[in-house]
Amino acid sequence: MIEFAKEKDKEQIKSLWCRTFGDSETAVEIFLEKYSDCVLLFKEEKVLGMLSMLPVTLNGKKGRYIYAVATDEKA
């Protein structure tokens, strides 16, 4: 199942992000406070993949920049 992240998913997002990119939990928390648009791939209740979308404006048009794409290595 694919859906937008909810508050309850935050710990799984931080865990996947830290394992994938090597960032600290604090850095991930700061990022998630500012940019919360995150789409998750679930298998049952476990997050297997994620991508974040950062808001951008180009030539006066709004869009999203795909950022921090990760997949659990076991998946």
C-alpha positions as CSV (number, residue, x, y, z in Angstrom):
1,M,0.0,0.0,0.0
2,I,1.2,3.5,-0.8
3,E,0.0,6.5,1.2
4,F,1.1,9.8,2.6
5,A,3.0,9.7,5.9
6,K,1.2,10.3,9.2
7,E,2.5,11.3,12.6
8,K,2.4,7.6,13.7
9,D,5.0,6.8,10.9
10,K,7.6,9.2,12.1
11,E,9.8,6.7,14.0
12,Q,9.9,4.3,11.0
13,I,10.7,7.1,8.6
14,K,13.6,8.3,10.9
15,S,14.9,4.7,11.2
16,L,14.9,4.1,7.4
17,W,16.4,7.5,6.7
18,C,19.2,7.0,9.2
19,R,20.0,3.5,7.9
20,T,20.0,4.6,4.3
21,F,21.7,8.0,4.4
22,G,23.6,7.9,7.7
23,D,22.1,11.1,9.0
24,S,21.5,11.6,12.7
25,E,17.9,11.3,14.1
26,T,18.1,15.0,15.1
27,A,18.8,16.0,11.6
28,V,15.9,13.9,10.3
29,E,13.6,15.3,12.9
30,I,14.5,18.9,11.9
31,F,13.9,18.1,8.2
32,L,10.5,16.4,8.9
33,E,9.4,19.4,11.0
34,K,9.9,21.7,8.0
35,Y,9.1,19.4,5.1
36,S,6.4,16.8,6.0
37,D,5.3,15.7,2.5
38,C,6.5,12.1,2.5
39,V,5.0,9.2,0.6
40,L,5.5,5.7,2.0
41,L,5.3,2.2,0.7
42,F,4.0,-0.2,3.3
43,K,3.8,-4.0,3.6
44,E,1.3,-4.5,6.4
45,E,2.3,-1.9,9.0
46,K,6.1,-1.8,8.0
47,V,7.5,1.0,6.0
48,L,9.5,-0.5,3.1
49,G,10.1,2.6,1.0
50,M,9.8,6.4,1.1
51,L,10.2,9.6,-0.8
52,S,10.0,13.2,0.3
53,M,8.7,16.0,-1.8
54,L,10.1,19.5,-1.3
55,P,8.0,22.5,-2.5
56,V,9.6,24.4,-5.4
57,T,8.7,27.3,-7.7
58,L,10.1,27.5,-11.2
59,N,9.1,30.2,-13.6
60,G,6.2,31.1,-11.4
61,K,4.9,27.5,-11.3
62,K,4.7,25.5,-8.2
63,G,5.8,21.9,-8.0
64,R,7.6,19.3,-5.9
65,Y,11.2,18.2,-6.0
66,I,11.6,14.5,-5.2
67,Y,14.2,14.1,-2.4
68,A,15.4,11.4,0.0
69,V,14.2,8.3,-1.9
70,A,14.9,5.2,0.1
71,T,14.0,1.5,0.2
72,D,14.6,-0.9,3.1
73,E,17.5,-3.1,2.0
74,K,15.6,-6.2,3.1
75,A,12.8,-5.3,0.7
